Amino acid sequence: MNVNHLLRKYIEDAVGYTPGGTPLPAAPADIPFCKLNANENMLGPSEKVVAAMSEALKDMHLYPGKETELTRQAIADYHNLPTTKINLGAGSSSLICAIHEIFLNPEDEVVIADPSYVAYRLLANRFGAKLVKIPTKDYACDTKAMLEAINEKTKLVCIVNPNNPTGAKITNEELHHYFDNVPDHVITIVDEAYIDWVDDESFESAVQFVDSHKVIVLRTFSKLFALAGLRFGYSIANEAIAQHLDKFEFNYAPNRLVLKAVRVALEDKDYIARSIANNTQGRNYIYDALCQYDFEVVKSYTSFIYFKPDRDPNQLMLDLNQKGVLLRPFGEFLRVSIGRPEQNEQFVNALKDIMG
C-alpha cells in the first residue's frame, strides 16, 4: 500500500527524529548499563513528585480540566508573570512544533545555529520553509552572524542558549546586541532548556525581552526536574503571541498526571538543590577527566559535555558501548551526559581502559 500521493506537500521528504542517536550493538550482559546519551537526569524525579503522582493516579479517568490552569498559575507565579504569557505543552518539543505550524508559510526562512538542537533542523522543511544554518562561534550561537543572515523572508530565528549539543552559551552582551538589532518582522525563539544548569550567576534569560520584542522563550521539565518521560514544557511570550499558541494548546496538551507533578516539583527546593549539585559536581569531574587526553573539550554550562577525541569517534563510541557506556555521536564529536556519581565513574574508568 502506498499513500505518498495523499500526503500534504513537503511531508514525503520529512525526516523523523531518532531519540538518543544511532542504535548500537548490545553490550555484554554482565556489565552495568550506563546510559549517558540523552541528557536525562539520572537522579530520577523527587520522592515528593513520585508520591504525588501515585496519589493522582486514581483520577486518571478524568480529563485534565482545572489542573491545566492550576499548573499555568504555578509557573506564572514561579516567574512572577501573568498567566496570559504562559503556554503549556507535552514537552518543549511540542511547542516548537506548534510555533512552526502557526507561523511558517512556504518560502519563509528559518535561521538556526549549526550544530544546534535537531528539532529546529527537522521542522522547517515540513512547512516548505527554507533553513538557513549559521556555524556556531566558540560553539555557541553566533547571534551577530544570525542577525546578518536575516532578510525580508526571514520568519523565525532559533537561538538555543545554552546550546545543545555543544553546551556553550552566548554572553549577555551578545544577547542584548541581538535584541537591540533584530528586525520587527522576525519572531525569535530562545530555547532555554538547559538554563537551570548554568553555574554563572550573571547569566541572563531572554524572558526580560518578552514585553518589548517578538520572542518566545522555551523551558522544559525534562532536565532539572527529571520528568523527561512525562513530557512537559512551557513557553513564555507576549500576549500578542501567546494568544495564538493558546489556540494550539489542545493539540499538544500535557496530561493530568504531569500537571500535578509539575506543581509539586516546583515546590521541592531540596530536590532542586540536590539536582543542581549532582550535575555541577559530575560535570566538573568528567570535564577534568576528558582534559587529561589530547581531546578538544568544550566548556559546558549544561548537563552534558561535547568533545572531539583524538581518534575515530565512532570507534571510541563502540568501544565505550562494549564497556556498558552509551554516548551520542555528532560527526567528529561525541556528547556525554552527566549521570549519577557511579555512572560518571564508570564512564571515566571505561575511557581510561580504552585510552591505555
C-alpha positions as CSV (number, residue, x, y, z in Angstrom):
1,M,0.0,0.0,0.0
2,N,1.3,3.5,-0.9
3,V,-0.2,6.7,0.5
4,N,2.6,9.1,-0.6
5,H,0.3,10.7,-3.1
6,L,-2.1,11.6,-0.3
7,L,0.4,13.3,1.9
8,R,0.4,17.0,2.5
9,K,3.0,18.8,0.3
10,Y,6.6,18.7,1.9
11,I,5.8,15.7,4.2
12,E,7.1,13.0,1.9
13,D,10.6,14.2,2.3
14,A,10.3,14.9,6.0
15,V,12.8,13.2,8.3
16,G,11.9,11.8,11.8
17,Y,13.8,12.3,15.0
18,T,15.8,9.4,16.4
19,P,15.9,9.8,20.3
20,G,19.4,9.1,21.7
21,G,21.1,8.9,18.3
22,T,22.5,5.9,16.5
23,P,21.3,2.4,17.7
24,L,24.3,0.4,18.9
25,P,25.0,-3.3,19.4
26,A,24.1,-4.7,22.8
27,A,26.8,-4.5,25.5
28,P,27.9,-7.6,27.4
29,A,25.1,-8.7,29.8
30,D,27.4,-8.8,32.8
31,I,28.3,-5.1,32.6
32,P,26.1,-2.4,34.2
33,F,24.3,-0.4,31.6
34,C,25.3,3.3,31.7
35,K,23.0,5.4,29.6
36,L,24.7,8.8,29.0
37,N,23.4,9.6,25.5
38,A,20.1,11.5,26.0
39,N,20.8,14.3,28.6
40,E,18.4,12.6,31.1
41,N,18.6,13.5,34.7
42,M,19.7,10.2,36.2
43,L,18.7,11.2,39.7
44,G,15.1,10.5,38.7
45,P,12.2,12.6,40.0
46,S,11.9,13.7,43.6
47,E,10.2,11.4,46.1
48,K,7.6,14.0,46.7
49,V,6.8,14.1,43.0
50,V,6.5,10.3,42.8
51,A,4.2,10.3,45.8
52,A,2.0,13.0,44.3
53,M,1.8,11.1,41.0
54,S,0.9,7.9,42.8
55,E,-1.9,9.7,44.6
56,A,-3.1,11.3,41.4
57,L,-3.4,8.0,39.5
58,K,-6.8,7.4,41.0
59,D,-8.1,10.4,38.9
60,M,-6.7,9.3,35.6
61,H,-10.2,8.7,34.3
62,L,-10.7,12.5,34.3
63,Y,-9.6,14.9,31.7
64,P,-7.0,17.5,32.9
65,G,-9.7,20.2,33.4
66,K,-8.7,22.7,36.1
67,E,-5.3,21.0,36.6
68,T,-4.2,22.9,33.5
69,E,-4.9,26.3,34.9
70,L,-3.6,25.5,38.3
71,T,-0.3,24.5,36.7
72,R,-0.2,27.5,34.4
73,Q,-0.7,29.7,37.5
74,A,2.1,27.9,39.4
75,I,4.5,28.5,36.5
76,A,3.4,32.1,36.2
77,D,4.0,32.6,39.9
78,Y,7.4,31.0,39.6
79,H,8.4,33.6,37.1
80,N,6.3,36.5,38.6
81,L,4.4,36.8,35.3
82,P,0.7,36.8,34.4
83,T,-0.8,33.6,33.2
84,T,-1.6,35.2,29.9
85,K,2.1,34.9,28.9
86,I,2.3,31.2,29.6
87,N,1.5,28.3,27.3
88,L,1.9,24.6,28.2
89,G,2.9,21.7,26.1
90,A,3.8,18.0,26.1
91,G,7.5,18.8,26.2
92,S,9.1,21.9,24.8
93,S,9.4,20.0,21.5
94,S,5.6,20.1,21.2
95,L,5.7,23.9,21.5
96,I,8.5,24.0,18.9
97,C,6.2,22.1,16.5
98,A,3.3,24.5,17.4
99,I,5.3,27.6,16.7
100,H,6.4,26.3,13.3
101,E,2.9,25.2,12.4
102,I,1.4,28.6,13.4
103,F,3.9,31.0,11.8
104,L,5.6,29.3,8.8
105,N,4.5,29.7,5.3
106,P,6.1,28.2,2.2
107,E,9.2,30.1,1.2
108,D,9.7,31.7,4.7
109,E,13.2,31.4,6.1
110,V,14.3,30.0,9.4
111,V,17.7,30.9,10.8
112,I,19.3,28.3,13.2
113,A,22.8,27.7,14.5
114,D,24.8,24.7,13.3
115,P,25.2,22.5,15.2
116,S,22.1,23.0,17.4
117,Y,19.1,21.2,18.7
118,V,18.0,18.8,15.9
119,A,14.2,19.6,16.2
120,Y,14.8,23.0,14.6
121,R,16.7,21.4,11.7
122,L,14.0,18.9,11.0
123,L,10.9,21.1,11.2
124,A,11.3,23.9,8.7
125,N,11.1,21.8,5.6
126,R,7.8,20.2,6.8
127,F,6.2,23.6,6.0
128,G,8.0,24.4,2.9
129,A,10.3,26.9,4.6
130,K,14.0,27.4,3.8
131,L,16.5,26.5,6.5
132,V,19.5,28.9,6.9
133,K,22.2,27.3,9.0
134,I,24.8,29.6,10.7
135,P,28.0,28.0,12.1
136,T,28.5,28.4,15.8
137,K,31.1,30.8,17.2
138,D,33.1,29.3,20.0
139,Y,30.5,26.5,20.0
140,A,27.7,28.9,21.0
141,C,25.0,30.5,18.7
142,D,26.7,33.3,16.6
143,T,24.0,35.9,17.2
144,K,25.7,38.6,15.2
145,A,26.0,36.3,12.1
146,M,22.4,35.2,12.6
147,L,21.4,38.9,12.5
148,E,23.3,39.3,9.3
149,A,21.5,36.3,7.8
150,I,18.1,37.9,8.3
151,N,16.3,39.2,5.2
152,E,12.7,40.1,4.2
153,K,11.8,36.4,4.0
154,T,13.1,35.5,7.5
155,K,10.3,34.5,9.8
156,L,12.0,32.7,12.7
157,V,15.4,32.8,14.3
158,C,16.1,29.9,16.7
159,I,18.7,30.6,19.5
160,V,19.4,27.7,21.8
161,N,21.1,29.1,24.9
162,P,23.0,27.2,26.3
163,N,23.4,25.4,23.0
164,N,22.7,21.7,22.5
165,P,24.8,19.6,21.6
166,T,27.8,21.9,22.4
167,G,27.0,23.1,25.9
168,A,28.3,26.6,25.2
169,K,26.4,29.9,26.0
170,I,26.3,33.3,24.4
171,T,27.3,36.3,26.5
172,N,24.9,38.8,28.0
173,E,26.3,41.4,25.7
174,E,25.6,39.2,22.6
175,L,22.0,38.6,23.9
176,H,21.4,42.4,24.3
177,H,23.0,43.2,21.0
178,Y,20.8,40.7,19.2
179,F,17.5,42.1,20.6
180,D,18.7,45.7,20.1
181,N,19.0,44.9,16.4
182,V,16.6,42.2,15.4
183,P,14.0,43.5,12.8
184,D,10.4,43.7,13.9
185,H,9.2,41.2,11.3
186,V,11.1,38.4,12.9
187,I,10.0,36.1,15.7
188,T,12.8,34.8,17.8
189,I,12.7,31.5,19.7
190,V,15.1,31.4,22.6
191,D,15.3,27.8,23.8
192,E,16.5,27.8,27.4
193,A,16.0,24.0,28.1
194,Y,19.4,23.9,29.9
195,I,19.3,27.2,31.8
196,D,18.9,25.6,35.2
197,W,22.4,24.0,34.9
198,V,24.2,27.3,34.2
199,D,26.6,28.0,37.1
200,D,27.1,31.6,36.2
201,E,25.1,34.0,38.5
202,S,25.4,36.8,35.9
203,F,23.8,34.7,33.1
204,E,20.7,36.4,31.8
205,S,17.5,34.9,30.4
206,A,15.7,36.2,27.4
207,V,12.5,36.4,29.4
208,Q,13.3,40.1,30.1
209,F,12.6,40.8,26.4
210,V,9.1,39.3,26.3
211,D,7.2,42.6,26.7
212,S,9.3,44.5,24.2
213,H,10.1,42.0,21.4
214,K,8.5,39.2,19.4
215,V,10.3,36.5,21.3
216,I,9.2,33.1,22.6
217,V,11.2,31.6,25.5
218,L,11.0,27.9,25.9
219,R,11.6,25.9,29.1
220,T,11.3,22.2,30.0
221,F,10.8,19.9,33.0
222,S,12.9,17.2,31.4
223,K,16.2,18.3,32.8
224,L,16.4,19.8,36.3
225,F,13.2,18.2,37.4
226,A,13.9,14.7,35.8
227,L,10.4,14.4,34.2
228,A,11.5,13.6,30.6
229,G,9.3,10.5,30.4
230,L,6.2,12.5,31.3
231,R,6.8,15.2,28.7
232,F,6.2,18.7,29.9
233,G,7.4,22.1,28.7
234,Y,6.1,25.7,28.6
235,S,6.6,28.9,26.7
236,I,6.8,32.5,27.8
237,A,5.7,35.1,25.3
238,N,3.9,38.4,24.9
239,E,0.1,38.1,24.9
240,A,0.1,39.0,21.2
241,I,2.0,35.7,20.5
242,A,0.7,33.7,23.4
243,Q,-3.0,34.1,22.3
244,H,-2.2,32.2,19.1
245,L,-0.2,29.5,20.8
246,D,-3.2,29.1,23.1
247,K,-5.3,28.0,20.0
248,F,-3.0,25.0,19.6
249,E,-2.6,24.1,23.2
250,F,-5.3,21.5,23.0
251,N,-3.3,19.7,20.2
252,Y,-0.2,19.5,22.3
253,A,-1.7,19.4,25.8
254,P,0.2,17.8,28.7
255,N,-1.6,15.1,30.6
256,R,-3.3,15.3,34.1
257,L,-0.5,13.3,35.8
258,V,2.3,15.6,34.7
259,L,0.4,18.7,35.5
260,K,0.2,17.6,39.1
261,A,3.9,16.5,39.1
262,V,5.0,19.9,37.8
263,R,3.3,21.8,40.7
264,V,4.9,19.6,43.3
265,A,8.3,19.7,41.6
266,L,8.4,23.5,41.7
267,E,8.0,23.4,45.5
268,D,10.6,20.8,46.2
269,K,13.6,23.1,46.9
270,D,15.7,20.4,48.5
271,Y,15.5,18.2,45.4
272,I,16.3,21.2,43.1
273,A,19.4,22.0,45.1
274,R,20.5,18.3,45.1
275,S,19.9,18.0,41.4
276,I,22.0,21.1,40.6
277,A,24.8,19.9,42.9
278,N,24.9,16.4,41.3
279,N,25.1,17.9,37.9
280,T,27.7,20.5,38.7
281,Q,30.0,18.1,40.5
282,G,29.6,15.4,37.9
283,R,30.2,17.9,35.1
284,N,33.5,19.1,36.7
285,Y,34.6,15.5,37.3
286,I,34.0,14.4,33.7
287,Y,35.5,17.6,32.2
288,D,38.7,17.2,34.2
289,A,38.9,13.6,33.2
290,L,38.5,14.4,29.5
291,C,41.1,17.2,29.6
292,Q,43.7,14.6,30.6
293,Y,43.7,13.4,27.0
294,D,44.5,15.1,23.7
295,F,40.9,15.9,23.2
296,E,39.1,19.1,22.2
297,V,36.8,19.6,25.1
298,V,34.1,22.3,25.1
299,K,33.4,24.1,28.4
300,S,29.8,23.2,29.3
301,Y,27.0,25.1,31.1
302,T,24.6,22.2,30.7
303,S,24.1,18.6,31.7
304,F,26.5,17.2,29.1
305,I,30.0,17.7,27.7
306,Y,30.8,17.9,24.0
307,F,34.3,16.7,23.0
308,K,36.3,15.7,20.0
309,P,38.6,12.7,20.6
310,D,42.0,12.2,19.1
311,R,40.8,9.1,17.3
312,D,37.8,7.9,15.3
313,P,34.8,9.0,17.4
314,N,32.6,6.2,16.1
315,Q,35.1,3.5,17.1
316,L,35.6,5.1,20.5
317,M,31.8,5.2,20.9
318,L,31.6,1.5,20.0
319,D,34.5,0.6,22.4
320,L,32.7,2.5,25.2
321,N,29.5,0.7,24.4
322,Q,31.2,-2.6,24.9
323,K,32.0,-1.4,28.4
324,G,28.4,-0.6,29.1
325,V,28.6,3.2,28.4
326,L,26.3,4.7,25.8
327,L,27.2,8.1,24.3
328,R,25.8,10.1,21.4
329,P,27.8,10.9,18.2
330,F,27.8,14.3,16.4
331,G,30.2,14.0,13.4
332,E,33.7,14.3,14.7
333,F,32.4,14.9,18.2
334,L,30.9,12.8,21.0
335,R,28.5,14.0,23.7
336,V,28.4,12.5,27.1
337,S,25.6,13.3,29.5
338,I,26.2,13.8,33.2
339,G,24.9,10.9,35.3
340,R,25.0,9.8,38.9
341,P,28.4,9.6,40.5
342,E,28.8,5.9,39.9
343,Q,27.8,6.3,36.3
344,N,30.3,9.1,35.8
345,E,33.0,7.0,37.3
346,Q,32.0,4.1,35.1
347,F,32.5,6.3,32.0
348,V,35.8,7.7,33.2
349,N,37.2,4.3,34.1
350,A,36.0,2.8,30.8
351,L,37.6,5.7,28.9
352,K,40.9,5.1,30.8
353,D,40.9,1.4,29.9
354,I,40.4,2.2,26.2
355,M,43.0,5.0,26.1
356,G,45.6,2.9,27.8
